[in-house]
Every structure is written in C-alpha cells, then in structure tokens.
Amino acid sequence: MYDSIISLENMLDAWKEFPCGKRSRGDVLRFEQHLMHNLIRLHSDLKQKTYKHGGYKTRKISDPKPRVLHIAPVRDRFLHHAVHRVLYPFFNKKFQCDSFSSRREKGIHKAMNRFQKFVRIVGKNNTKQCWVLKCDIRKFFANIDHNILISILQKHITDTDTLWLCERIIRSFNPIEGKGLPLGNLTSQLFANVYMNEFDQFVKHVLKEKYYIRYADDFVFLSRERGELENIIPIIQKFLSEKLKLSLHEDKLFIKTIGSGVDFLGWVHFPDHRVLRTTTKRRMLKRIKESPTPKTLHSYLGLLKHGNAEKLKNKIKSLA
C-alpha cells in the first residue's frame, strides 16, 4: 500500500487531479514550475522516511456558520491527495451504505432521497406514524481523538509504513493535545468517516437499526415508536463517549413526527414534500441581492430543484 501511495505514477496521476480550480494560486503555480523536481524530492523523503509535515495557515469562512479552515502548504496538500487516491477505495468498501458524506456517488441529495424513502417505508405511505430522532455531534472535527483514530486505522491497515504516514498527517495538527482534524485537509474527510464508521457498524450490527442515515456529524433514526427512539439515546451516548470520546449536542437533539416537519440537511422534511430551511432561504436571498450574477442564480436554482420551492424559484428569477 505504501509503495502505491508514494509511487511517481500515483503522484503524477494525483497532480493531474490536484490543481483543478487552483491553478491561478501562487503557491500552486510555484510548485508546478518545478513539478518533477518537487515530486522526486517528496518521493525521496517518503521513501527514506524523512518526510515532515509543514505548518498550517488559518482562514475564516462562513459556511453558513463561522468556521476556521486550516490550510497546509501545497506540498502537503498534494500528498494528502496522493494518499486519498489509494486509501479512499480501500476504506469505501468497508463503509455502511447509509453513510453519505464525502463519498463518491453519495452526497447530500442522495441522503435526502434515502431519508424520504425511509419515511415512506416506516410510515407505510403515510398510513402509520413515523417518528424521527435527529442527533448532532458536538464540535465533531475538533474532538476526534488521535490515538483512537490511529488504533482504528491499525485494525484495517497492516502496512506499518502506511500507518507511519497516516500518523504523520494526523499528528501534524494538534490545537488541543492529541485531538482534532483540520477542516482544510482532504484526508480529514476520509479519516472522519473511518472514525465514525465504528459508530455506523455499531448501529447496524449491534443495535440492528435499519432506518438510520448519517451525513458527517448529523444522523437520524426513524421508527414507528417514539419509545424505541427514546431508548436508543442513552445507548448511543454511552458508545460515543466511551469508544470515540465524542458527545451529542444536547441543543440539537430532538424526536419529532415527520408530519410536524423534520429539519435535516438544510431542508424541512414532511411526509410527501420538503421545503428549504428558513435560515437557508434568508441567506440565499441576501447573497443574491449582494451578487446577482448568472452563476449565483443558476447555482441556487439548481439547489431548489431538490425540493418544493416554486414560489422561491419565481422570486429568484424576478431578481435576475
């Protein structure tokens, strides 16, 4: 596995994908000017195990809530890409089908459609009551424990060199002693899924919950019985706390009927339709007024195709 990651062939293929949308950036241009020299030097450092990860720069974004991105040097970001090319297909086979974040042929819209399908099954096409337990993990990326993550990787990867490299990347970011993954790393998305796959497997194989969907740190359970969902809460809290050192966000935990509207992944879901969350709607209209470019308008009109939003579509078209 390690030889596959550090091979010049993998690096060259990774470079073909890496600069997409980044070619105008100064650090990428400088790296590309001496591309073969930089790749051979990186390959040599990895082969001799002298590779050291660089430091991070921070950038604040609103996405929609304020977040801090931690940006590694281009050399390291490129290596993350090369690592991801090999590790992603290896781990993707191990993930549960109802985990939808940062996976090819998955994504937010597939997660919403899966949720809609579960609502129909559990509610027997709206002839039975359907209850939804919605959970959110408190400060998920900031609380991922390095030692636990590395021990999980060791269960799946036998190649010590690959483990050494993964540990270098994981421990390169250490704002809180032994905790946290940077939002700016491509590998962070994969490692987060590896971490939460422990929970997914527990839910599916120990709790034997059929109607469960996870997208990053948001997840839902569906049932005809409210009591069943109430009983699950302390069990999952215990697992998250003891096995992964994570906790549920108490303010974002609720049990509701689908008929009263369930807020999940930016949309409020009902038995036979979904509408955009009010805060998302306000933010969308504000951005359009600030920047009514064709690109912005088409982007939001594309988003609205995934729900019931005819009035909102007409309003956006009138702003064009």
C-alpha positions in Angstrom: 0.0 0.0 0.0 2.8 2.5 0.9 4.6 1.8 -2.3 1.4 2.5 -4.2 0.9 5.8 -2.4 4.5 7.1 -2.9 5.0 5.8 -6.4 5.8 8.5 -9.0 2.9 7.1 -11.1 0.4 7.8 -8.3 1.9 11.2 -7.7 1.7 12.2 -11.3 -1.9 11.0 -11.5 -2.7 12.9 -8.3 -1.2 16.0 -9.8 -3.5 15.8 -12.8 -6.4 16.0 -10.4 -5.0 18.2 -7.7 -4.7 21.7 -9.4 -8.3 21.6 -10.7 -9.7 25.1 -9.8 -6.4 26.0 -8.1 -4.0 26.8 -11.0 -4.2 30.6 -10.5 -3.0 30.4 -6.9 0.6 31.5 -6.3 1.7 28.5 -4.2 0.3 26.0 -6.7 2.0 27.9 -9.6 5.3 27.9 -7.9 5.1 24.2 -7.1 4.2 23.4 -10.7 7.1 25.5 -12.1 9.5 22.8 -10.8 7.0 20.0 -10.7 9.3 17.0 -11.4 11.9 18.2 -9.0 9.3 18.7 -6.3 7.7 15.3 -6.9 11.0 13.4 -6.9 12.2 15.2 -3.7 8.9 14.4 -2.0 9.1 10.8 -3.2 12.7 10.6 -1.8 11.7 12.0 1.6 8.8 9.5 1.8 10.9 6.5 0.7 13.7 7.4 3.2 11.0 8.2 5.9 12.4 11.7 6.4 9.2 13.4 5.4 7.9 16.1 7.8 4.5 17.8 7.5 4.5 21.6 7.3 2.6 24.1 9.4 -0.9 25.4 8.9 -2.3 28.8 7.9 -5.8 29.7 9.1 -8.7 31.2 7.1 -12.1 32.1 8.5 -15.2 31.3 6.4 -19.0 31.4 6.8 -20.3 28.0 5.7 -23.0 29.0 6.7 -21.9 29.2 10.3 -18.4 30.7 11.1 -15.6 28.1 10.6 -11.9 28.2 10.6 -10.1 26.4 7.8 -6.5 25.3 8.5 -4.5 25.3 5.2 -1.4 23.1 4.9 1.4 24.0 2.4 0.8 23.0 -1.2 3.4 20.1 -0.9 1.4 18.6 2.0 -2.0 19.2 0.4 -0.8 17.4 -2.7 0.4 14.5 -0.6 -3.0 14.3 1.1 -4.4 13.9 -2.4 -2.0 11.1 -3.3 -2.8 9.3 0.0 -6.5 9.8 -0.6 -6.3 8.2 -4.0 -5.1 4.9 -2.5 -6.9 4.8 0.9 -10.3 6.0 -0.2 -11.2 3.0 -2.4 -9.8 0.7 0.3 -12.0 2.1 3.1 -15.0 3.0 1.0 -15.7 -0.8 0.6 -15.9 -1.0 4.4 -18.3 1.8 5.0 -22.0 1.3 5.5 -24.3 2.2 2.6 -26.2 4.7 4.7 -23.2 6.9 5.3 -23.4 9.7 2.7 -20.7 12.4 3.4 -17.5 12.8 1.4 -18.2 9.7 -0.7 -18.4 9.3 -4.5 -21.9 8.6 -5.8 -23.3 9.6 -2.4 -23.7 13.1 -1.2 -26.4 15.3 0.4 -29.1 14.8 -2.3 -28.8 11.0 -2.2 -29.0 11.2 1.6 -32.2 13.3 1.4 -33.7 10.8 -1.1 -32.8 7.9 1.2 -34.5 9.7 4.1 -37.6 10.2 2.0 -37.6 6.5 1.1 -37.3 5.5 4.8 -40.2 7.9 5.7 -42.4 6.1 3.2 -41.4 2.6 4.5 -41.7 3.4 8.2 -44.9 5.4 7.7 -46.3 2.8 5.3 -47.0 5.6 2.7 -48.3 8.0 5.4 -50.8 5.5 6.9 -48.7 5.0 10.1 -47.0 7.4 12.5 -43.3 8.0 11.7 -41.1 9.3 14.4 -37.6 10.7 13.7 -34.7 11.0 16.2 -32.2 13.7 15.0 -28.7 13.9 16.5 -25.7 16.1 16.0 -22.2 15.6 17.4 -20.7 18.5 19.4 -17.6 20.0 17.7 -17.0 16.8 15.8 -13.7 17.5 13.9 -12.2 19.3 16.9 -12.9 16.3 19.2 -11.6 13.5 17.1 -9.0 11.7 19.3 -5.7 11.0 17.5 -4.9 7.8 19.5 -8.3 6.3 18.9 -8.2 7.2 15.2 -4.8 5.6 14.8 -5.9 2.5 16.7 -8.9 2.2 14.3 -6.6 2.5 11.3 -4.4 -0.2 12.8 -7.3 -2.6 12.7 -7.6 -2.2 9.0 -4.1 -1.5 7.7 -1.3 -3.9 8.3 1.4 -2.0 6.4 3.5 -0.2 9.0 4.8 2.4 6.5 1.3 3.5 5.6 0.4 3.7 9.2 3.5 5.8 9.8 2.5 8.3 7.1 -1.1 8.4 8.3 0.1 9.2 11.8 2.4 11.9 10.5 -0.6 13.6 8.8 -2.9 13.1 11.8 -0.5 14.4 14.4 0.6 17.4 12.2 -2.5 19.2 13.6 -2.6 19.5 17.4 -4.5 22.6 18.6 -5.8 20.6 21.6 -3.4 18.0 23.0 -4.0 14.8 21.0 -7.3 15.9 19.4 -8.7 17.5 16.2 -8.5 17.2 12.5 -8.1 20.3 10.3 -11.1 21.1 8.1 -8.7 22.1 5.2 -7.2 18.6 4.6 -8.7 16.2 2.1 -7.6 13.3 4.3 -9.6 14.7 7.2 -12.8 13.9 5.4 -11.7 10.3 4.9 -10.3 9.9 8.5 -13.6 11.3 9.9 -15.6 8.7 8.0 -13.2 6.0 9.2 -13.7 7.2 12.8 -17.5 7.3 12.5 -17.6 4.0 10.7 -17.1 2.5 14.2 -20.4 4.1 15.2 -22.2 3.1 11.9 -21.2 -0.5 12.4 -22.4 -0.5 16.0 -25.8 1.0 14.9 -26.3 -1.5 12.1 -24.9 -4.7 13.6 -25.3 -4.3 17.4 -28.4 -2.1 17.6 -29.7 -3.6 14.3 -31.3 -0.3 13.3 -32.4 -0.5 9.7 -33.6 3.1 9.3 -30.5 5.1 10.1 -28.7 7.7 8.0 -25.6 9.6 8.7 -24.1 12.7 6.9 -20.8 13.7 8.5 -21.8 14.5 12.2 -25.6 14.7 11.6 -27.6 11.5 11.8 -31.2 10.3 12.1 -33.1 7.2 13.2 -36.7 6.5 12.1 -39.2 4.4 13.9 -43.0 3.9 14.3 -42.5 4.0 18.1 -41.3 7.1 20.0 -40.3 4.9 23.0 -37.9 2.9 20.8 -36.1 6.1 19.8 -36.0 7.4 23.4 -34.4 4.1 24.5 -31.7 4.5 21.8 -30.4 7.8 23.1 -28.5 6.7 26.3 -27.1 3.7 24.4 -25.6 5.8 21.6 -24.4 8.5 24.1 -22.5 5.8 26.0 -20.9 4.3 22.9 -19.8 7.7 21.5 -18.4 8.7 24.9 -16.6 5.5 25.8 -15.4 4.4 22.4 -14.9 7.6 20.5 -14.7 10.3 23.2 -17.5 12.3 21.4 -20.7 13.7 22.8 -24.1 14.6 21.4 -25.1 18.3 21.0 -28.0 18.4 23.5 -29.5 21.6 21.9 -29.7 19.8 18.5 -31.2 16.6 19.7 -34.9 16.1 19.2 -37.6 13.5 18.5 -40.4 14.7 16.2 -43.1 13.2 13.9 -42.5 13.6 10.2 -45.9 15.3 9.9 -44.7 18.2 12.1 -41.6 18.7 9.8 -38.1 17.4 10.5 -35.1 19.7 9.8 -32.4 17.6 8.2 -29.5 18.6 5.9 -30.8 22.1 5.2 -34.4 21.1 4.3 -37.5 20.7 6.4 -39.0 17.3 5.5 -42.7 16.3 5.5 -44.3 13.0 4.5 -44.8 14.0 0.9 -42.6 17.0 0.3 -39.7 19.1 1.7 -39.1 22.9 1.9 -36.0 24.9 2.3 -35.0 25.8 5.9 -36.0 29.4 6.7 -32.4 30.5 7.6 -31.1 29.0 4.4 -33.7 30.8 2.4 -32.8 34.2 4.0 -29.1 33.6 3.5 -29.8 32.7 -0.2 -31.8 35.8 -0.9 -29.2 38.0 0.8 -26.4 36.6 -1.3 -28.3 37.0 -4.5 -29.0 40.7 -3.7 -25.3 41.2 -2.9 -24.2 39.3 -6.0 -26.9 38.7 -8.6 -24.6 37.1 -11.2 -25.9 34.4 -13.6 -23.5 31.9 -11.9 -25.0 32.6 -8.4 -28.6 32.5 -9.7 -28.1 29.2 -11.6 -26.4 27.6 -8.6 -29.4 28.4 -6.3 -32.0 27.4 -8.9 -30.1 24.1 -9.2 -30.3 23.6 -5.4 -34.1 24.4 -5.4 -34.8 21.6 -7.9 -34.3 19.1 -5.0 -37.4 20.3 -3.1 -40.8 22.1 -3.2 -39.8 25.7 -3.9 -41.8 27.1 -6.8 -42.5 30.5 -5.1 -38.9 30.9 -4.2 -37.7 30.0 -7.7 -40.0 32.7 -9.1 -38.8 35.2 -6.6 -35.1 34.5 -7.6 -35.9 34.7 -11.3 -37.5 38.1 -10.6 -34.3 39.3 -9.1 -32.3 38.4 -12.2 
